[in-house]
Amino acid sequence: MGIKTELPGLFGWWLQYFWGIFLLLVAMAAWDLWRRRRIHPTVLLGAAFLWTCEAIVTVLNFSPAWRQAMVRLVAAWGYAG
């Protein structure tokens, strides 16, 4: 009897796969706040872009239509593994 380590749902999946990026972005923002007393606009723009892309990837991962389309694409590519 093992311990279940996965968190349920979209947020759990996001947290499982993207927590490292989140921590790096928080560390970058904290550094800017400590060093410059403000967060650099590029850090804010990059964080917004990355988190938007991560949200899209997370939602698509749970979409049956997306999964079926990707299975067909891989089959058309000729991958049999």
Chimera marker file (.cmm) of the C-alpha trace (Angstrom):
<marker_set name="trace">
<marker id="1" x="0.000" y="0.000" z="0.000" r="1" g="1" b="0" radius="0.5"/>
<marker id="2" x="1.712" y="3.151" z="-1.258" r="1" g="1" b="0" radius="0.5"/>
<marker id="3" x="1.214" y="6.784" z="-0.520" r="1" g="1" b="0" radius="0.5"/>
<marker id="4" x="-0.509" y="8.773" z="-3.267" r="1" g="1" b="0" radius="0.5"/>
<marker id="5" x="1.772" y="11.675" z="-4.174" r="1" g="1" b="0" radius="0.5"/>
<marker id="6" x="-0.295" y="13.304" z="-6.916" r="1" g="1" b="0" radius="0.5"/>
<marker id="7" x="-2.571" y="16.208" z="-6.180" r="1" g="1" b="0" radius="0.5"/>
<marker id="8" x="-5.971" y="16.000" z="-7.898" r="1" g="1" b="0" radius="0.5"/>
<marker id="9" x="-7.258" y="18.321" z="-10.584" r="1" g="1" b="0" radius="0.5"/>
<marker id="10" x="-5.850" y="21.021" z="-12.779" r="1" g="1" b="0" radius="0.5"/>
<marker id="11" x="-4.049" y="22.907" z="-10.021" r="1" g="1" b="0" radius="0.5"/>
<marker id="12" x="-2.489" y="19.729" z="-8.679" r="1" g="1" b="0" radius="0.5"/>
<marker id="13" x="-1.212" y="18.816" z="-12.127" r="1" g="1" b="0" radius="0.5"/>
<marker id="14" x="0.126" y="22.345" z="-12.667" r="1" g="1" b="0" radius="0.5"/>
<marker id="15" x="1.830" y="22.303" z="-9.290" r="1" g="1" b="0" radius="0.5"/>
<marker id="16" x="3.395" y="18.906" z="-9.944" r="1" g="1" b="0" radius="0.5"/>
<marker id="17" x="4.970" y="19.915" z="-13.267" r="1" g="1" b="0" radius="0.5"/>
<marker id="18" x="5.610" y="23.655" z="-13.009" r="1" g="1" b="0" radius="0.5"/>
<marker id="19" x="6.525" y="24.309" z="-9.357" r="1" g="1" b="0" radius="0.5"/>
<marker id="20" x="10.197" y="24.833" z="-10.232" r="1" g="1" b="0" radius="0.5"/>
<marker id="21" x="9.462" y="27.608" z="-12.729" r="1" g="1" b="0" radius="0.5"/>
<marker id="22" x="7.167" y="29.224" z="-10.175" r="1" g="1" b="0" radius="0.5"/>
<marker id="23" x="9.910" y="29.187" z="-7.534" r="1" g="1" b="0" radius="0.5"/>
<marker id="24" x="12.468" y="30.666" z="-9.934" r="1" g="1" b="0" radius="0.5"/>
<marker id="25" x="10.119" y="33.492" z="-10.904" r="1" g="1" b="0" radius="0.5"/>
<marker id="26" x="9.338" y="34.244" z="-7.270" r="1" g="1" b="0" radius="0.5"/>
<marker id="27" x="13.071" y="34.257" z="-6.505" r="1" g="1" b="0" radius="0.5"/>
<marker id="28" x="13.727" y="36.660" z="-9.397" r="1" g="1" b="0" radius="0.5"/>
<marker id="29" x="10.965" y="38.993" z="-8.221" r="1" g="1" b="0" radius="0.5"/>
<marker id="30" x="12.254" y="38.855" z="-4.635" r="1" g="1" b="0" radius="0.5"/>
<marker id="31" x="15.768" y="39.675" z="-5.828" r="1" g="1" b="0" radius="0.5"/>
<marker id="32" x="14.488" y="42.672" z="-7.782" r="1" g="1" b="0" radius="0.5"/>
<marker id="33" x="12.507" y="43.887" z="-4.782" r="1" g="1" b="0" radius="0.5"/>
<marker id="34" x="15.471" y="43.488" z="-2.469" r="1" g="1" b="0" radius="0.5"/>
<marker id="35" x="18.064" y="44.943" z="-4.829" r="1" g="1" b="0" radius="0.5"/>
<marker id="36" x="16.142" y="47.598" z="-6.789" r="1" g="1" b="0" radius="0.5"/>
<marker id="37" x="13.053" y="48.149" z="-4.594" r="1" g="1" b="0" radius="0.5"/>
<marker id="38" x="10.841" y="47.280" z="-7.592" r="1" g="1" b="0" radius="0.5"/>
<marker id="39" x="10.227" y="44.360" z="-9.908" r="1" g="1" b="0" radius="0.5"/>
<marker id="40" x="11.705" y="44.855" z="-13.350" r="1" g="1" b="0" radius="0.5"/>
<marker id="41" x="9.013" y="45.034" z="-16.061" r="1" g="1" b="0" radius="0.5"/>
<marker id="42" x="10.708" y="42.266" z="-18.029" r="1" g="1" b="0" radius="0.5"/>
<marker id="43" x="10.370" y="39.897" z="-15.082" r="1" g="1" b="0" radius="0.5"/>
<marker id="44" x="6.670" y="40.744" z="-14.825" r="1" g="1" b="0" radius="0.5"/>
<marker id="45" x="6.143" y="40.295" z="-18.576" r="1" g="1" b="0" radius="0.5"/>
<marker id="46" x="8.063" y="37.021" z="-18.632" r="1" g="1" b="0" radius="0.5"/>
<marker id="47" x="6.177" y="35.683" z="-15.622" r="1" g="1" b="0" radius="0.5"/>
<marker id="48" x="2.831" y="36.602" z="-17.175" r="1" g="1" b="0" radius="0.5"/>
<marker id="49" x="3.812" y="34.938" z="-20.462" r="1" g="1" b="0" radius="0.5"/>
<marker id="50" x="5.085" y="31.757" z="-18.804" r="1" g="1" b="0" radius="0.5"/>
<marker id="51" x="2.099" y="31.409" z="-16.468" r="1" g="1" b="0" radius="0.5"/>
<marker id="52" x="-0.316" y="31.978" z="-19.364" r="1" g="1" b="0" radius="0.5"/>
<marker id="53" x="1.404" y="29.275" z="-21.410" r="1" g="1" b="0" radius="0.5"/>
<marker id="54" x="1.427" y="26.935" z="-18.406" r="1" g="1" b="0" radius="0.5"/>
<marker id="55" x="-2.305" y="27.491" z="-17.883" r="1" g="1" b="0" radius="0.5"/>
<marker id="56" x="-3.005" y="26.691" z="-21.540" r="1" g="1" b="0" radius="0.5"/>
<marker id="57" x="-0.867" y="23.534" z="-21.394" r="1" g="1" b="0" radius="0.5"/>
<marker id="58" x="-2.593" y="22.419" z="-18.192" r="1" g="1" b="0" radius="0.5"/>
<marker id="59" x="-6.088" y="22.871" z="-19.633" r="1" g="1" b="0" radius="0.5"/>
<marker id="60" x="-5.140" y="21.158" z="-22.905" r="1" g="1" b="0" radius="0.5"/>
<marker id="61" x="-3.682" y="18.213" z="-21.005" r="1" g="1" b="0" radius="0.5"/>
<marker id="62" x="-7.117" y="17.497" z="-19.538" r="1" g="1" b="0" radius="0.5"/>
<marker id="63" x="-8.963" y="17.939" z="-22.861" r="1" g="1" b="0" radius="0.5"/>
<marker id="64" x="-10.045" y="14.640" z="-24.483" r="1" g="1" b="0" radius="0.5"/>
<marker id="65" x="-10.224" y="16.291" z="-27.913" r="1" g="1" b="0" radius="0.5"/>
<marker id="66" x="-6.632" y="17.538" z="-27.629" r="1" g="1" b="0" radius="0.5"/>
<marker id="67" x="-5.393" y="14.144" z="-26.467" r="1" g="1" b="0" radius="0.5"/>
<marker id="68" x="-7.125" y="12.405" z="-29.390" r="1" g="1" b="0" radius="0.5"/>
<marker id="69" x="-5.680" y="14.913" z="-31.871" r="1" g="1" b="0" radius="0.5"/>
<marker id="70" x="-2.172" y="14.352" z="-30.509" r="1" g="1" b="0" radius="0.5"/>
<marker id="71" x="-2.558" y="10.559" z="-30.659" r="1" g="1" b="0" radius="0.5"/>
<marker id="72" x="-3.535" y="10.886" z="-34.320" r="1" g="1" b="0" radius="0.5"/>
<marker id="73" x="-0.611" y="13.219" z="-34.999" r="1" g="1" b="0" radius="0.5"/>
<marker id="74" x="1.875" y="10.814" z="-33.406" r="1" g="1" b="0" radius="0.5"/>
<marker id="75" x="0.347" y="7.882" z="-35.333" r="1" g="1" b="0" radius="0.5"/>
<marker id="76" x="0.606" y="9.869" z="-38.589" r="1" g="1" b="0" radius="0.5"/>
<marker id="77" x="4.244" y="10.585" z="-37.770" r="1" g="1" b="0" radius="0.5"/>
<marker id="78" x="4.840" y="6.836" z="-37.733" r="1" g="1" b="0" radius="0.5"/>
<marker id="79" x="5.840" y="6.409" z="-34.089" r="1" g="1" b="0" radius="0.5"/>
<marker id="80" x="4.858" y="2.953" z="-32.877" r="1" g="1" b="0" radius="0.5"/>
<marker id="81" x="6.381" y="3.062" z="-29.387" r="1" g="1" b="0" radius="0.5"/>
<link id1="1" id2="2" r="1" g="1" b="0" radius="0.2"/>
<link id1="2" id2="3" r="1" g="1" b="0" radius="0.2"/>
<link id1="3" id2="4" r="1" g="1" b="0" radius="0.2"/>
<link id1="4" id2="5" r="1" g="1" b="0" radius="0.2"/>
<link id1="5" id2="6" r="1" g="1" b="0" radius="0.2"/>
<link id1="6" id2="7" r="1" g="1" b="0" radius="0.2"/>
<link id1="7" id2="8" r="1" g="1" b="0" radius="0.2"/>
<link id1="8" id2="9" r="1" g="1" b="0" radius="0.2"/>
<link id1="9" id2="10" r="1" g="1" b="0" radius="0.2"/>
<link id1="10" id2="11" r="1" g="1" b="0" radius="0.2"/>
<link id1="11" id2="12" r="1" g="1" b="0" radius="0.2"/>
<link id1="12" id2="13" r="1" g="1" b="0" radius="0.2"/>
<link id1="13" id2="14" r="1" g="1" b="0" radius="0.2"/>
<link id1="14" id2="15" r="1" g="1" b="0" radius="0.2"/>
<link id1="15" id2="16" r="1" g="1" b="0" radius="0.2"/>
<link id1="16" id2="17" r="1" g="1" b="0" radius="0.2"/>
<link id1="17" id2="18" r="1" g="1" b="0" radius="0.2"/>
<link id1="18" id2="19" r="1" g="1" b="0" radius="0.2"/>
<link id1="19" id2="20" r="1" g="1" b="0" radius="0.2"/>
<link id1="20" id2="21" r="1" g="1" b="0" radius="0.2"/>
<link id1="21" id2="22" r="1" g="1" b="0" radius="0.2"/>
<link id1="22" id2="23" r="1" g="1" b="0" radius="0.2"/>
<link id1="23" id2="24" r="1" g="1" b="0" radius="0.2"/>
<link id1="24" id2="25" r="1" g="1" b="0" radius="0.2"/>
<link id1="25" id2="26" r="1" g="1" b="0" radius="0.2"/>
<link id1="26" id2="27" r="1" g="1" b="0" radius="0.2"/>
<link id1="27" id2="28" r="1" g="1" b="0" radius="0.2"/>
<link id1="28" id2="29" r="1" g="1" b="0" radius="0.2"/>
<link id1="29" id2="30" r="1" g="1" b="0" radius="0.2"/>
<link id1="30" id2="31" r="1" g="1" b="0" radius="0.2"/>
<link id1="31" id2="32" r="1" g="1" b="0" radius="0.2"/>
<link id1="32" id2="33" r="1" g="1" b="0" radius="0.2"/>
<link id1="33" id2="34" r="1" g="1" b="0" radius="0.2"/>
<link id1="34" id2="35" r="1" g="1" b="0" radius="0.2"/>
<link id1="35" id2="36" r="1" g="1" b="0" radius="0.2"/>
<link id1="36" id2="37" r="1" g="1" b="0" radius="0.2"/>
<link id1="37" id2="38" r="1" g="1" b="0" radius="0.2"/>
<link id1="38" id2="39" r="1" g="1" b="0" radius="0.2"/>
<link id1="39" id2="40" r="1" g="1" b="0" radius="0.2"/>
<link id1="40" id2="41" r="1" g="1" b="0" radius="0.2"/>
<link id1="41" id2="42" r="1" g="1" b="0" radius="0.2"/>
<link id1="42" id2="43" r="1" g="1" b="0" radius="0.2"/>
<link id1="43" id2="44" r="1" g="1" b="0" radius="0.2"/>
<link id1="44" id2="45" r="1" g="1" b="0" radius="0.2"/>
<link id1="45" id2="46" r="1" g="1" b="0" radius="0.2"/>
<link id1="46" id2="47" r="1" g="1" b="0" radius="0.2"/>
<link id1="47" id2="48" r="1" g="1" b="0" radius="0.2"/>
<link id1="48" id2="49" r="1" g="1" b="0" radius="0.2"/>
<link id1="49" id2="50" r="1" g="1" b="0" radius="0.2"/>
<link id1="50" id2="51" r="1" g="1" b="0" radius="0.2"/>
<link id1="51" id2="52" r="1" g="1" b="0" radius="0.2"/>
<link id1="52" id2="53" r="1" g="1" b="0" radius="0.2"/>
<link id1="53" id2="54" r="1" g="1" b="0" radius="0.2"/>
<link id1="54" id2="55" r="1" g="1" b="0" radius="0.2"/>
<link id1="55" id2="56" r="1" g="1" b="0" radius="0.2"/>
<link id1="56" id2="57" r="1" g="1" b="0" radius="0.2"/>
<link id1="57" id2="58" r="1" g="1" b="0" radius="0.2"/>
<link id1="58" id2="59" r="1" g="1" b="0" radius="0.2"/>
<link id1="59" id2="60" r="1" g="1" b="0" radius="0.2"/>
<link id1="60" id2="61" r="1" g="1" b="0" radius="0.2"/>
<link id1="61" id2="62" r="1" g="1" b="0" radius="0.2"/>
<link id1="62" id2="63" r="1" g="1" b="0" radius="0.2"/>
<link id1="63" id2="64" r="1" g="1" b="0" radius="0.2"/>
<link id1="64" id2="65" r="1" g="1" b="0" radius="0.2"/>
<link id1="65" id2="66" r="1" g="1" b="0" radius="0.2"/>
<link id1="66" id2="67" r="1" g="1" b="0" radius="0.2"/>
<link id1="67" id2="68" r="1" g="1" b="0" radius="0.2"/>
<link id1="68" id2="69" r="1" g="1" b="0" radius="0.2"/>
<link id1="69" id2="70" r="1" g="1" b="0" radius="0.2"/>
<link id1="70" id2="71" r="1" g="1" b="0" radius="0.2"/>
<link id1="71" id2="72" r="1" g="1" b="0" radius="0.2"/>
<link id1="72" id2="73" r="1" g="1" b="0" radius="0.2"/>
<link id1="73" id2="74" r="1" g="1" b="0" radius="0.2"/>
<link id1="74" id2="75" r="1" g="1" b="0" radius="0.2"/>
<link id1="75" id2="76" r="1" g="1" b="0" radius="0.2"/>
<link id1="76" id2="77" r="1" g="1" b="0" radius="0.2"/>
<link id1="77" id2="78" r="1" g="1" b="0" radius="0.2"/>
<link id1="78" id2="79" r="1" g="1" b="0" radius="0.2"/>
<link id1="79" id2="80" r="1" g="1" b="0" radius="0.2"/>
<link id1="80" id2="81" r="1" g="1" b="0" radius="0.2"/>
</marker_set>
